[in-house]
Each structure stands twice: as C-alpha cells, then as structure tokens.
C-alpha cells in the first residue's frame, strides 16, 4: 500500500486556499450506548456479557499555521470564526481527493512571542456534514 504524504495537501475555507498550514488533524469520535439486557450472560454463569452499539459519530478538524496578514484563506477562516458562521472546509491531498466538510469553528486563536519570532494561528472546527471530493476536484457522495 502506498503511503499518504502531507506535502501537497490543500485546505480551503469557503473556496479560498489557506496558506502556510503547519498542522491539520481530522478526528472522528464514536459515542456508544450500553444495550446489555438480562439475557446477555456469559455461558455457564450469571455474569453479564456487556453489549454496546454506536450511538453517534462526531467529527472535528483542528488546524495550525503561520499567520499571514494578506492571505485570503486565513482572512476568511478568521472572519467566519469571529461571526460563528457556517463554513465549508475542503481538504484534499496531492491527487485532489478528499472531503468537503460543512460546519463551524468552535475555537480560533492567534499567538506569538518574541522568543519564537513568528505569529501563529489555530482553529478547531465542528463537522456537521461530510461529502467526498473525487480526484478531479468535483464533489462525490458521502
């Protein structure tokens, strides 16, 4: 199997490319529900065998980068975060395949220090819907 490389990754916010990203994390979290019933016991004993089902799936995106004042993508990212507006983050690899993620930013932060000598930004995004993007850049199915 071919490894997936980070170089060539492209991230857009509402169609504007975000420059100078240094980190991008797309996370899934599955909440579970205990559905153990009285008949769910271990063979030969009165001990319950717990059973669970997936109850909900949550997705988030976290990103970090070097702050550039004149970058359209970073400006759009900050604007929608400040207003709490819904946005579309399109994340694709070097081949153009990936996802269009619709949701909103839950956090946005800018920071810098004299010792580091660079100003950075970070944001976290709650994903409500996800649509696959095929290699030619056109949206695919979910």
Backbone as ProteinMPNN parsed JSONL, in Angstrom:
{"seq_chain_A": "XXXXXXXXXXXXXXXXXXXXXXXXXXXXXXXXXXXXXXXXXXXXXXXXXXXXXXXXXXXXXXXXXXXXXXXXXXXXXXXXXXXXXXXXXXXXXXXXXXXXXXXXXXXXXXXXXXXXXXXXXXXXXXXXXXXXXXXXXXXXXX", "coords_chain_A": {"N_chain_A": [[0.845, -1.178, 0.0], [0.495, 2.224, -0.789], [1.986, 4.986, 0.842], [0.451, 7.822, 2.437], [1.148, 11.132, 1.872], [1.858, 14.264, 3.469], [2.7, 16.598, 2.207], [1.603, 18.675, -0.405], [-0.977, 18.678, 0.383], [-4.057, 20.356, 0.442], [-5.988, 22.963, 1.737], [-9.029, 24.571, 1.899], [-11.113, 27.324, 2.785], [-14.368, 28.07, 2.431], [-13.887, 28.119, -0.346], [-11.5, 29.509, -0.563], [-8.046, 29.239, -0.578], [-6.076, 28.251, 2.169], [-3.112, 29.484, 3.312], [0.193, 28.461, 4.369], [-0.203, 26.362, 6.301], [0.684, 24.394, 9.081], [-0.097, 22.214, 10.447], [-2.657, 19.755, 10.37], [-5.515, 18.185, 11.464], [-7.89, 15.663, 11.314], [-10.483, 14.387, 13.021], [-12.384, 11.635, 14.317], [-15.006, 10.697, 16.487], [-16.671, 8.248, 18.25], [-19.581, 7.826, 19.988], [-20.892, 5.603, 22.383], [-23.574, 3.344, 23.296], [-24.797, 1.499, 26.002], [-26.312, -1.549, 25.639], [-26.911, -3.779, 27.027], [-28.774, -6.552, 28.023], [-31.017, -8.485, 30.17], [-30.792, -11.125, 29.309], [-28.242, -11.309, 28.289], [-25.768, -12.976, 29.03], [-22.715, -14.534, 30.198], [-21.754, -17.717, 29.011], [-22.543, -20.439, 31.115], [-22.628, -19.099, 33.525], [-23.755, -16.54, 35.817], [-23.009, -14.046, 34.985], [-22.989, -10.916, 33.405], [-22.593, -10.31, 29.895], [-21.429, -7.623, 28.471], [-22.924, -5.527, 26.011], [-22.651, -3.266, 23.354], [-23.663, -0.489, 21.275], [-22.972, 1.665, 18.51], [-23.779, 4.972, 19.046], [-23.625, 7.619, 18.249], [-21.761, 9.647, 15.944], [-19.136, 11.861, 15.93], [-17.36, 14.521, 14.387], [-14.374, 16.377, 14.095], [-12.158, 19.032, 13.118], [-8.864, 20.175, 13.379], [-6.569, 22.8, 12.995], [-3.418, 24.385, 12.345], [-1.199, 27.129, 11.757], [1.15, 29.423, 10.158], [0.677, 32.786, 10.675], [-0.449, 34.972, 8.191], [-0.931, 38.17, 7.141], [-2.023, 39.094, 4.704], [-3.278, 36.936, 3.473], [-5.89, 35.452, 1.714], [-7.326, 33.081, 2.359], [-6.737, 32.645, 5.101], [-7.806, 34.994, 6.114], [-10.542, 34.642, 5.514], [-11.057, 32.369, 7.056], [-10.657, 33.376, 9.687], [-12.669, 35.35, 9.684], [-15.156, 33.901, 9.432], [-14.959, 32.423, 11.755], [-14.975, 34.411, 13.773], [-17.566, 35.392, 13.454], [-19.126, 33.213, 13.93], [-20.178, 31.779, 11.849], [-21.502, 29.348, 9.519], [-19.384, 27.294, 7.559], [-17.492, 25.962, 4.765], [-15.022, 23.628, 4.707], [-12.635, 22.507, 2.602], [-10.709, 19.766, 2.154], [-8.061, 18.38, 0.594], [-5.867, 15.93, -0.904], [-2.603, 15.548, -2.528], [-3.41, 14.395, -4.914], [-5.889, 15.437, -5.358], [-8.082, 14.315, -4.131], [-10.388, 13.994, -1.413], [-12.235, 15.61, 1.186], [-15.189, 17.646, 1.497], [-16.105, 19.567, 4.055], [-18.697, 20.603, 6.094], [-19.553, 22.954, 8.528], [-18.795, 24.643, 11.592], [-16.523, 26.937, 13.225], [-15.277, 26.227, 16.407], [-13.308, 27.144, 18.033], [-10.831, 29.737, 17.776], [-7.622, 31.0, 17.528], [-4.934, 33.28, 17.87], [-1.465, 33.693, 18.212], [1.74, 34.74, 19.443], [5.241, 35.109, 20.168], [8.126, 36.814, 21.399], [10.369, 35.219, 21.706], [9.918, 33.074, 19.964], [9.545, 34.376, 17.563], [7.648, 34.358, 15.538], [4.303, 34.693, 14.357], [1.407, 32.877, 14.987], [-1.536, 30.933, 14.089], [-4.465, 29.127, 15.147], [-7.169, 26.814, 14.906], [-10.295, 25.204, 15.672], [-12.765, 23.075, 14.368], [-16.116, 22.142, 14.056], [-17.583, 19.458, 12.504], [-20.463, 19.061, 10.615], [-21.595, 17.979, 8.292], [-20.322, 15.811, 5.722], [-18.786, 15.469, 2.613], [-17.52, 13.498, 0.047], [-14.737, 14.287, -2.047], [-13.824, 13.815, -5.282], [-10.982, 12.816, -7.314], [-10.744, 14.695, -9.458], [-11.535, 17.019, -8.33], [-14.221, 17.492, -8.182], [-17.237, 17.297, -6.25], [-18.181, 14.252, -4.577], [-20.063, 11.383, -3.463], [-21.375, 10.932, -0.044]], "CA_chain_A": [[0.0, 0.0, 0.0], [1.248, 3.46, -0.902], [1.775, 5.876, 1.988], [-0.162, 9.116, 2.148], [2.07, 12.188, 2.296], [1.23, 15.533, 3.844], [3.039, 17.616, 1.214], [0.596, 18.696, -1.465], [-2.298, 18.814, 0.994], [-4.655, 21.665, 0.173], [-7.132, 23.26, 2.591], [-9.748, 25.783, 1.521], [-12.268, 27.725, 3.589], [-15.313, 28.729, 1.526], [-13.285, 28.272, -1.664], [-10.245, 30.273, -0.531], [-6.953, 28.397, -0.095], [-5.417, 28.722, 3.387], [-1.664, 29.345, 3.151], [1.129, 28.238, 5.479], [-0.634, 25.442, 7.353], [1.759, 23.553, 9.608], [-0.696, 21.035, 11.047], [-4.071, 19.553, 10.063], [-5.984, 16.951, 12.094], [-9.308, 15.352, 11.098], [-10.744, 13.381, 14.043], [-13.709, 11.036, 14.479], [-15.269, 10.174, 17.827], [-17.915, 7.481, 18.273], [-20.201, 7.646, 21.302], [-21.536, 4.296, 22.433], [-24.668, 3.149, 24.252], [-24.839, 0.158, 26.584], [-27.594, -2.191, 25.343], [-26.898, -5.07, 27.703], [-30.079, -6.959, 28.54], [-30.996, -9.553, 31.17], [-30.405, -12.38, 28.682], [-26.865, -11.229, 27.787], [-24.883, -13.507, 30.066], [-21.618, -15.396, 29.797], [-22.149, -19.126, 29.115], [-22.163, -21.151, 32.33], [-22.588, -18.288, 34.739], [-24.714, -15.45, 35.948], [-22.277, -12.796, 34.75], [-23.422, -10.248, 32.174], [-21.688, -10.02, 28.787], [-21.868, -6.303, 28.03], [-23.073, -5.276, 24.587], [-22.735, -1.841, 23.054], [-23.875, -0.079, 19.893], [-22.569, 3.037, 18.215], [-24.955, 5.824, 19.216], [-23.437, 8.849, 17.473], [-20.418, 9.884, 15.436], [-18.79, 13.271, 15.87], [-16.124, 14.809, 13.661], [-13.78, 17.696, 14.265], [-10.918, 19.343, 12.414], [-8.005, 21.153, 14.041], [-5.502, 23.232, 12.102], [-2.493, 25.406, 12.823], [-0.372, 27.659, 10.681], [1.858, 30.683, 10.324], [-0.255, 33.855, 10.327], [-0.103, 35.889, 7.107], [-1.965, 39.198, 7.138], [-2.611, 39.319, 3.391], [-3.755, 35.688, 2.881], [-7.357, 35.411, 1.604], [-7.847, 31.917, 3.068], [-6.668, 32.895, 6.541], [-8.756, 36.072, 6.399], [-11.878, 34.049, 5.508], [-11.12, 31.488, 8.221], [-10.849, 34.224, 10.871], [-13.952, 36.042, 9.568], [-16.268, 33.008, 9.773], [-14.807, 32.052, 13.168], [-15.421, 35.545, 14.594], [-19.012, 35.578, 13.317], [-19.829, 31.966, 14.231], [-20.903, 31.381, 10.644], [-21.244, 28.057, 8.901], [-18.376, 27.378, 6.511], [-17.1, 24.71, 4.137], [-13.583, 23.374, 4.622], [-12.322, 21.469, 1.62], [-9.381, 19.213, 2.449], [-7.703, 17.423, -0.448], [-4.463, 15.533, -0.959], [-1.891, 15.937, -3.747], [-4.136, 13.872, -6.065], [-7.163, 16.133, -5.471], [-9.146, 13.579, -3.445], [-10.53, 14.358, -0.004], [-13.583, 15.86, 1.691], [-15.745, 18.969, 1.737], [-16.664, 19.454, 5.405], [-19.516, 21.759, 6.428], [-19.733, 23.119, 9.965], [-18.453, 25.952, 12.141], [-15.362, 26.953, 14.114], [-15.583, 26.291, 17.84], [-12.247, 27.973, 18.621], [-9.857, 30.366, 16.888], [-6.631, 31.657, 18.38], [-3.686, 33.781, 17.289], [-0.486, 33.932, 19.268], [3.132, 34.922, 19.052], [6.125, 35.515, 21.257], [9.413, 37.327, 20.955], [11.336, 34.12, 21.645], [9.679, 32.263, 18.774], [9.727, 35.263, 16.424], [6.65, 34.148, 14.492], [2.917, 34.782, 14.803], [0.716, 31.69, 14.5], [-2.973, 30.836, 14.336], [-5.001, 27.773, 15.253], [-8.625, 26.786, 14.966], [-10.971, 23.916, 15.723], [-13.952, 23.141, 13.526], [-17.076, 21.055, 14.267], [-18.103, 18.998, 11.224], [-21.851, 18.603, 10.635], [-21.774, 17.116, 7.129], [-19.081, 15.497, 5.008], [-19.001, 14.988, 1.26], [-16.273, 13.11, -0.596], [-14.305, 15.003, -3.236], [-13.08, 12.882, -6.13], [-9.671, 13.319, -7.728], [-10.765, 15.863, -10.348], [-11.962, 18.158, -7.542], [-15.693, 17.561, -8.114], [-17.794, 16.564, -5.093], [-18.709, 12.903, -4.769], [-21.074, 11.037, -2.458], [-20.931, 10.966, 1.353]], "C_chain_A": [[0.892, 1.244, 0.0], [0.957, 4.362, 0.297], [1.182, 7.195, 1.532], [0.749, 10.198, 2.699], [1.319, 13.482, 2.563], [1.504, 16.611, 2.8], [2.054, 17.529, 0.061], [-0.814, 18.761, -0.93], [-2.789, 20.235, 0.766], [-5.882, 21.812, 1.062], [-7.721, 24.592, 2.136], [-10.848, 26.053, 2.543], [-13.152, 28.557, 2.681], [-14.671, 29.058, 0.179], [-11.994, 29.053, -1.711], [-9.162, 29.421, 0.114], [-6.294, 29.046, 1.116], [-3.922, 28.433, 3.257], [-0.974, 29.038, 4.47], [0.57, 27.41, 6.626], [0.557, 24.599, 7.781], [1.224, 22.263, 10.207], [-2.165, 20.979, 10.669], [-4.476, 18.202, 10.628], [-7.481, 16.806, 11.865], [-9.622, 14.174, 12.014], [-12.201, 12.921, 14.031], [-13.842, 10.516, 15.903], [-16.632, 9.499, 17.813], [-18.371, 7.345, 19.719], [-20.931, 6.312, 21.279], [-22.641, 4.266, 23.486], [-24.638, 1.698, 24.712], [-26.229, -0.425, 26.35], [-27.656, -3.592, 25.955], [-28.279, -5.354, 28.291], [-29.932, -8.117, 29.519], [-30.542, -10.89, 30.585], [-28.971, -12.408, 28.168], [-25.887, -11.664, 28.873], [-23.792, -14.367, 29.452], [-22.079, -16.84, 29.978], [-21.649, -19.733, 30.42], [-22.141, -20.31, 33.584], [-23.627, -17.2, 34.713], [-24.06, -14.087, 35.757], [-22.733, -12.203, 33.418], [-22.275, -10.127, 31.176], [-22.176, -8.692, 28.226], [-21.91, -6.232, 26.511], [-23.293, -3.789, 24.386], [-23.07, -1.642, 21.58], [-23.322, 1.332, 19.735], [-23.819, 3.91, 18.259], [-24.846, 7.125, 18.423], [-21.977, 8.958, 17.051], [-20.208, 11.386, 15.354], [-17.469, 13.448, 15.15], [-15.674, 16.216, 13.957], [-12.536, 17.807, 13.397], [-10.17, 20.36, 13.264], [-6.903, 21.519, 13.056], [-4.677, 24.332, 12.744], [-1.676, 25.9, 11.644], [0.343, 28.933, 11.088], [0.936, 31.79, 9.825], [0.332, 34.764, 9.255], [-1.232, 36.896, 6.979], [-2.689, 39.323, 5.81], [-3.158, 38.056, 2.735], [-5.275, 35.635, 2.896], [-7.962, 34.261, 2.399], [-7.84, 32.116, 4.574], [-7.639, 33.993, 6.959], [-10.178, 35.528, 6.461], [-12.074, 33.143, 6.714], [-11.413, 32.305, 9.489], [-12.23, 34.898, 10.854], [-15.103, 35.126, 9.984], [-16.186, 32.55, 11.227], [-15.341, 33.164, 14.075], [-16.933, 35.723, 14.579], [-19.819, 34.329, 13.681], [-20.616, 31.441, 13.049], [-20.547, 29.976, 10.192], [-20.261, 28.269, 7.751], [-18.152, 25.993, 5.914], [-15.581, 24.662, 4.078], [-13.399, 22.235, 3.631], [-10.881, 21.047, 1.851], [-9.067, 18.145, 1.421], [-6.213, 17.117, -0.405], [-3.85, 15.952, -2.292], [-2.582, 15.449, -5.013], [-5.486, 14.554, -6.271], [-8.33, 15.431, -4.809], [-9.2, 14.01, -1.98], [-11.978, 14.565, 0.368], [-13.907, 17.352, 1.689], [-16.528, 18.842, 3.043], [-17.429, 20.736, 5.743], [-19.732, 21.791, 7.938], [-19.378, 24.519, 10.4], [-17.238, 25.824, 13.057], [-15.82, 27.08, 15.563], [-14.51, 27.069, 18.589], [-11.399, 28.563, 17.502], [-8.904, 31.133, 17.78], [-5.455, 32.116, 17.539], [-2.733, 34.036, 18.426], [0.906, 34.094, 18.686], [3.942, 35.304, 20.267], [7.45, 35.968, 20.662], [10.41, 36.187, 20.793], [11.161, 33.25, 20.408], [9.822, 33.077, 17.498], [8.729, 35.088, 15.299], [5.257, 34.183, 15.119], [2.162, 33.614, 14.183], [-0.786, 31.796, 14.758], [-3.335, 29.373, 14.488], [-6.521, 27.87, 15.344], [-9.129, 25.361, 15.047], [-12.346, 24.087, 15.109], [-14.829, 21.928, 13.796], [-17.695, 20.708, 12.923], [-19.54, 18.507, 11.406], [-22.168, 17.693, 9.452], [-20.443, 16.949, 6.419], [-19.445, 14.945, 3.646], [-17.644, 14.678, 0.643], [-16.016, 13.99, -1.813], [-13.458, 14.024, -4.027], [-11.85, 13.579, -6.703], [-9.697, 14.521, -8.663], [-11.258, 17.111, -9.643], [-13.473, 18.308, -7.434], [-16.189, 16.791, -6.902], [-18.314, 15.194, -5.5], [-19.797, 12.636, -3.757], [-20.512, 11.076, -1.055], [-20.343, 9.655, 1.778]], "O_chain_A": [[1.906, 1.301, 0.697], [-0.193, 4.485, 0.718], [1.382, 7.629, 0.397], [1.086, 10.176, 3.883], [0.281, 13.755, 1.96], [0.641, 17.447, 2.533], [1.713, 16.438, -0.394], [-1.762, 18.887, -1.706], [-2.027, 21.195, 0.883], [-6.715, 20.91, 1.139], [-7.018, 25.594, 2.005], [-11.438, 25.124, 3.095], [-12.746, 29.62, 2.213], [-14.883, 30.139, -0.37], [-11.435, 29.249, -2.79], [-9.337, 28.934, 1.231], [-5.989, 30.239, 1.102], [-3.515, 27.281, 3.109], [-1.499, 29.323, 5.546], [0.829, 27.708, 7.791], [1.341, 24.145, 6.948], [1.983, 21.325, 10.452], [-2.848, 22.002, 10.644], [-3.859, 17.185, 10.313], [-8.254, 17.711, 12.181], [-9.092, 13.081, 11.816], [-13.118, 13.701, 13.773], [-12.894, 9.959, 16.458], [-17.628, 10.102, 17.413], [-17.649, 6.819, 20.566], [-21.52, 5.939, 20.264], [-22.642, 5.051, 24.434], [-24.473, 0.783, 23.905], [-27.221, 0.139, 26.811], [-28.363, -4.471, 25.46], [-28.871, -4.509, 28.963], [-28.841, -8.665, 29.678], [-29.963, -11.706, 31.301], [-28.526, -13.436, 27.657], [-25.265, -10.838, 29.542], [-23.925, -14.864, 28.333], [-22.722, -17.163, 30.977], [-20.486, -19.568, 30.789], [-21.672, -20.777, 34.622], [-24.293, -16.975, 33.702], [-24.519, -13.09, 36.315], [-22.848, -12.918, 32.422], [-21.132, -9.875, 31.556], [-23.22, -8.638, 27.577], [-21.061, -6.793, 25.818], [-24.018, -3.14, 25.139], [-22.8, -2.506, 20.745], [-23.22, 2.089, 20.7], [-24.806, 3.618, 17.584], [-25.855, 7.67, 17.976], [-21.08, 8.432, 17.712], [-21.022, 12.1, 14.769], [-16.564, 12.624, 15.284], [-16.486, 17.135, 14.058], [-11.944, 16.805, 12.998], [-10.767, 21.293, 13.802], [-6.366, 20.653, 12.365], [-5.166, 25.104, 13.569], [-1.485, 25.186, 10.659], [0.171, 29.448, 12.192], [0.465, 31.745, 8.688], [1.451, 35.26, 9.384], [-2.375, 36.513, 6.733], [-3.88, 39.635, 5.798], [-3.479, 38.085, 1.547], [-5.891, 35.757, 3.955], [-8.996, 34.434, 3.045], [-8.817, 31.795, 5.251], [-8.227, 33.926, 8.038], [-10.944, 35.898, 7.351], [-13.141, 33.148, 7.328], [-12.307, 31.964, 10.263], [-12.882, 35.002, 11.893], [-15.939, 35.519, 10.798], [-17.213, 32.314, 11.864], [-16.07, 32.895, 15.03], [-17.52, 36.155, 15.572], [-21.048, 34.377, 13.736], [-21.609, 30.735, 13.223], [-19.449, 29.48, 10.442], [-20.301, 29.289, 7.062], [-18.567, 24.983, 6.483], [-14.937, 25.528, 3.486], [-13.94, 21.143, 3.807], [-9.956, 21.854, 1.757], [-9.734, 17.111, 1.377], [-5.406, 17.922, 0.061], [-4.495, 16.63, -3.092], [-2.373, 16.02, -6.083], [-6.165, 14.278, -7.26], [-9.464, 15.898, -4.912], [-8.176, 14.347, -1.385], [-12.853, 13.814, -0.06], [-13.03, 18.199, 1.855], [-17.501, 18.092, 3.118], [-16.867, 21.829, 5.682], [-20.054, 20.772, 8.548], [-19.623, 25.481, 9.672], [-16.957, 24.752, 13.593], [-16.643, 27.932, 15.896], [-14.772, 27.599, 19.668], [-11.262, 27.977, 16.429], [-9.335, 31.841, 18.69], [-5.033, 31.426, 16.611], [-3.128, 34.532, 19.481], [1.197, 33.639, 17.579], [3.402, 35.765, 21.272], [7.836, 35.556, 19.569], [11.205, 36.183, 19.853], [12.14, 32.744, 19.86], [10.182, 32.53, 16.456], [8.937, 35.616, 14.207], [5.06, 33.758, 16.257], [2.264, 33.383, 12.978], [-1.242, 32.632, 15.537], [-2.615, 28.489, 14.023], [-7.075, 28.872, 15.796], [-8.488, 24.429, 14.562], [-13.008, 25.107, 15.302], [-14.341, 20.798, 13.769], [-18.274, 21.575, 12.268], [-19.806, 17.645, 12.243], [-22.931, 16.737, 9.594], [-19.561, 17.805, 6.492], [-20.3, 14.067, 3.526], [-16.726, 15.495, 0.708], [-16.944, 14.388, -2.517], [-12.49, 13.469, -3.508], [-11.706, 14.796, -6.585], [-8.748, 15.305, -8.662], [-11.392, 18.16, -10.273], [-13.961, 19.152, -6.682], [-15.632, 15.749, -6.557], [-18.816, 15.0, -6.608], [-20.399, 13.577, -3.239], [-19.304, 11.234, -0.876], [-19.919, 9.511, 2.925]]}, "name": "protein", "num_of_chains": 1, "seq": "XXXXXXXXXXXXXXXXXXXXXXXXXXXXXXXXXXXXXXXXXXXXXXXXXXXXXXXXXXXXXXXXXXXXXXXXXXXXXXXXXXXXXXXXXXXXXXXXXXXXXXXXXXXXXXXXXXXXXXXXXXXXXXXXXXXXXXXXXXXXXX"}
